[in-house]
Amino acid sequence: MCSEQARQMVDAMWKERKKSQGQMEPVDYARRRAMAEARYAQRKLADGISVQAQMTGGVETECLVPEDCYSGDFIIYIHGGGFLTGSTRTSRAYASFLARESGVRVYTVSYRLAPDYPWPAAPQDCMVVYRELQSAYPDARIALVGGSAGGNLCLTTMLRAKQEGVRLPCAAALYSPVTEQTGNLPSRRINAQRDCMLSPKSSEESDAAYLVNADVTDPDVSPLYGDLTGLPPLFITVDADELLKDDGILLDAYAREAGVETELRVSKGLFHAYPTVNPRLPESAEIMRSTVMFLRRAGLHVKE
């Protein structure tokens, strides 16, 4: 059973999706990003968290620090938004709750966005941040957390790190990750009218803007097709009715076949990447607690 707060959010999303059906106006990405920034700016941060803006390897980042930092280990959180929207500012509320729950620093990333900067700009920026932070804190253990497009970028960062011989994180948590960009997975069709947030139209829009001149089977685009052997433990969530259900379920299956430890959570009646969309939902809070427990088992020094 979903909470009343979650049901209200799902109802509101359905109304918004139905209202947008049939609209064919040109997309104003600047306006869309400004609206997202304004909406997320109204969200209250978790108590006891300080925010430090910085540049990391030329990429805008923020570090969210809890009052009583438990250890020198840290988390890098990579936001979603279809590779089209999002920033450190839209990440701030969720990251503050993650920092409070874990008791460690959380870094967020403003990677370059499509269509101004299509692939491979986003994975390049995320890899730069990962490499720079690891170099700056060589003794720290690192975990990656990301939702949707951010889940994709967590995976591509790990695959790039493995290819470059850079030390991998100790674990990753991926909420409704985009893992396959051909658009051929069955849930993209089966759940086309069941997903309250994403639609085939929105996926096509993101693909058209981000995948300019990209080979959709390249593991840097579709990490599902990468060599997953040697990756750290993966915590994966999806909802049964979302377009990207099969992205997460197949990632879990392929990773297990490659010898990777995984934990898969499949919800019903919620929505795409719900743990990051509203961290105050009871379901989101439960997943955050489970995420932190998973990261602790994988070796990240988080608070008890």
C-alpha positions in Angstrom: 0.0 0.0 0.0 1.3 3.4 -0.9 1.1 6.3 1.5 -1.5 9.0 1.1 1.3 11.5 0.2 2.5 9.2 -2.6 -1.1 8.7 -3.9 -1.6 12.5 -4.0 1.7 12.9 -6.0 0.7 10.2 -8.4 -2.7 11.8 -9.0 -1.1 15.2 -9.6 1.3 13.6 -12.1 -1.5 12.0 -14.0 -3.3 15.3 -14.3 -0.1 17.0 -15.5 0.6 14.2 -18.0 -2.9 14.3 -19.4 -2.8 18.1 -19.7 0.4 17.9 -21.7 -0.9 15.3 -24.2 -1.2 16.6 -27.7 0.9 19.7 -27.0 3.3 20.2 -29.9 4.9 23.6 -29.1 8.7 23.9 -29.5 10.5 23.0 -26.3 12.0 26.0 -24.5 14.7 24.4 -22.5 15.8 27.6 -20.8 12.3 28.1 -19.5 12.0 24.5 -18.4 15.2 24.6 -16.5 14.3 27.9 -14.8 11.0 26.5 -13.7 12.7 23.4 -12.2 15.2 25.6 -10.4 12.4 27.7 -8.9 10.4 24.7 -7.9 13.3 23.0 -6.2 14.5 26.2 -4.5 11.3 26.1 -2.4 12.1 22.8 -0.9 13.5 22.9 2.6 16.8 21.3 3.3 17.4 18.8 6.0 18.4 20.3 9.4 22.1 20.6 10.3 23.5 20.6 6.7 25.9 23.3 5.4 26.3 23.8 1.6 29.7 24.6 0.1 29.8 25.6 -3.6 33.0 24.8 -5.4 34.6 24.0 -8.8 35.9 20.5 -9.2 38.1 20.0 -12.3 36.3 22.9 -13.9 32.8 21.5 -13.2 30.4 23.2 -10.8 29.8 21.1 -7.7 28.4 21.5 -4.2 29.4 19.7 -1.0 26.7 19.2 1.6 28.2 18.6 5.0 26.3 17.3 8.1 27.0 19.0 11.4 28.6 15.9 12.9 30.4 14.3 10.0 30.9 10.6 10.8 33.9 9.9 8.6 36.1 11.1 5.7 34.2 8.9 3.3 31.7 10.5 1.0 29.0 10.1 -1.6 28.7 11.6 -5.1 25.1 12.2 -6.1 24.4 12.6 -9.8 21.0 14.1 -10.6 18.5 13.0 -13.2 16.4 15.1 -15.6 16.6 13.3 -18.9 20.1 14.8 -19.6 18.1 18.0 -20.3 17.6 19.6 -16.9 19.0 19.6 -13.3 21.9 21.1 -11.4 23.5 21.3 -8.0 20.6 23.5 -7.0 17.9 21.1 -8.0 19.9 18.3 -6.2 20.3 20.2 -3.0 17.2 19.1 -1.1 17.6 15.4 -1.8 21.3 15.5 -1.1 20.8 17.2 2.2 18.6 14.4 3.4 21.1 11.9 2.1 23.9 13.7 4.0 21.9 13.7 7.2 20.9 10.1 7.0 24.4 8.9 6.1 26.4 11.3 8.3 28.9 11.8 5.5 29.6 14.5 2.9 27.5 14.4 -0.3 28.9 16.0 -3.5 26.5 17.1 -6.2 27.4 17.8 -9.9 26.2 20.4 -12.4 27.2 18.4 -15.5 26.6 19.9 -19.0 23.1 19.4 -20.4 21.7 18.6 -23.8 20.8 19.9 -26.3 23.5 22.6 -25.8 26.0 19.8 -24.9 24.9 16.4 -26.1 26.7 13.1 -25.4 29.5 12.7 -24.4 29.6 15.9 -22.4 27.7 14.6 -19.4 29.7 11.4 -18.8 32.9 13.4 -19.4 32.0 15.9 -16.7 31.0 13.2 -14.2 34.2 11.3 -14.7 36.2 14.5 -14.3 34.5 15.1 -10.9 35.0 11.5 -9.8 38.6 11.4 -10.7 39.4 14.8 -9.1 37.6 14.0 -5.8 39.3 10.6 -5.6 42.7 12.2 -6.2 42.0 14.9 -3.6 40.9 12.3 -1.0 42.9 9.1 -1.8 42.2 7.4 1.5 38.4 8.0 1.4 35.9 5.4 0.3 33.4 6.8 -2.2 29.9 5.7 -3.2 27.8 6.8 -6.1 24.1 7.6 -6.0 22.0 8.6 -9.0 18.4 8.6 -10.3 17.2 8.2 -13.9 19.8 9.9 -16.2 21.9 10.2 -13.1 21.8 6.4 -12.7 23.1 6.1 -16.2 25.9 8.5 -15.5 26.9 6.6 -12.3 27.2 3.5 -14.4 29.1 5.1 -17.2 31.4 6.7 -14.6 32.2 3.3 -13.2 32.8 1.8 -16.6 35.1 4.6 -17.6 36.9 4.3 -14.3 37.4 0.6 -14.9 38.7 1.2 -18.4 41.1 3.9 -17.2 42.4 1.9 -14.3 40.9 4.4 -11.7 39.9 2.9 -8.4 36.1 2.1 -8.4 33.7 3.3 -5.8 32.8 0.8 -3.0 29.1 0.7 -4.1 26.4 2.5 -6.1 22.7 3.1 -5.6 20.7 3.6 -8.8 17.0 4.7 -8.8 15.2 3.9 -12.0 18.4 4.1 -14.0 18.5 4.7 -17.8 20.6 1.7 -18.9 19.5 1.0 -22.5 19.0 3.7 -25.2 17.7 1.7 -28.2 14.2 2.1 -26.9 13.5 -1.5 -27.6 13.0 -2.9 -24.1 9.4 -4.3 -23.6 8.4 -2.0 -20.7 8.9 1.1 -22.9 5.8 -0.2 -24.8 3.9 -2.1 -22.2 4.0 0.7 -19.6 3.5 3.6 -22.1 0.1 4.3 -20.7 0.9 3.2 -17.1 3.7 5.5 -16.2 2.3 8.7 -14.5 5.5 10.7 -15.1 7.3 9.6 -18.3 5.8 9.1 -21.7 7.2 7.8 -25.0 7.1 11.4 -26.2 9.3 12.7 -23.3 11.7 9.8 -23.9 11.9 10.6 -27.6 12.5 14.3 -26.8 15.4 13.4 -24.5 16.9 11.0 -26.9 16.8 13.4 -29.8 18.5 16.1 -27.8 21.1 13.9 -26.0 22.0 11.2 -28.5 23.2 13.4 -31.4 25.7 11.3 -33.4 25.8 8.7 -30.6 25.9 4.9 -31.1 23.0 3.8 -28.9 24.7 0.5 -28.3 27.9 2.1 -27.0 28.3 1.2 -23.3 29.0 4.9 -22.6 25.4 5.5 -23.8 23.7 2.2 -22.9 25.7 0.8 -20.0 23.6 -2.3 -20.0 25.8 -3.5 -22.9 29.1 -2.8 -21.1 31.4 -5.2 -19.3 29.9 -5.3 -15.9 32.4 -7.6 -14.4 34.3 -6.2 -11.4 31.7 -3.5 -10.7 31.0 -2.8 -7.0 27.7 -3.8 -5.3 24.6 -2.2 -6.9 21.4 -1.2 -5.1 18.7 -0.8 -7.8 15.1 0.5 -7.5 12.3 0.6 -10.2 8.5 0.8 -10.2 6.5 -1.9 -11.8 4.5 0.6 -14.0 7.3 2.8 -15.2 8.8 3.0 -18.7 12.2 2.2 -17.4 11.2 -0.9 -15.4 13.1 -3.2 -17.7 16.2 -1.0 -17.6 16.6 -1.7 -13.9 15.5 -5.3 -13.9 17.8 -6.3 -16.8 20.7 -4.4 -15.2 20.1 -6.5 -12.0 20.1 -9.7 -14.1 23.2 -8.8 -16.2 25.1 -7.6 -13.2 24.4 -10.8 -11.3 25.5 -12.9 -14.3 28.7 -10.9 -14.3 29.3 -11.8 -10.6 28.2 -8.4 -9.2 26.4 -8.3 -5.9 23.0 -6.6 -6.3 19.9 -5.7 -4.4 16.8 -5.0 -6.4 13.6 -3.3 -5.1 10.5 -3.2 -7.3 7.7 -1.0 -6.0 4.1 -0.9 -7.2 1.9 2.2 -7.5 4.7 4.8 -7.1 6.6 6.5 -9.9 9.9 6.9 -11.8 12.9 7.7 -9.5 10.6 8.5 -6.6 13.3 8.3 -3.9 14.9 11.5 -5.3 11.8 13.3 -6.5 10.5 13.8 -2.9 12.7 12.6 -0.1 9.9 13.5 2.4 7.6 10.7 1.2 7.5 7.7 3.7 8.5 5.4 0.8 11.5 7.6 -0.1 12.6 7.8 3.5 12.5 4.0 3.7 14.6 3.6 0.5 17.1 6.1 1.8 17.5 4.1 5.0 17.9 1.0 3.0 20.4 2.7 0.7 22.6 3.8 3.6 22.4 0.3 5.1 23.5 -1.1 1.8 26.4 1.3 1.5 27.5 0.5 5.0 27.6 -3.2 4.2 29.7 -2.4 1.1 32.3 -0.6 3.3 31.3 3.0 3.3 31.8 4.5 6.8 28.4 5.9 7.5 26.8 6.6 10.8 25.1 3.8 12.7 
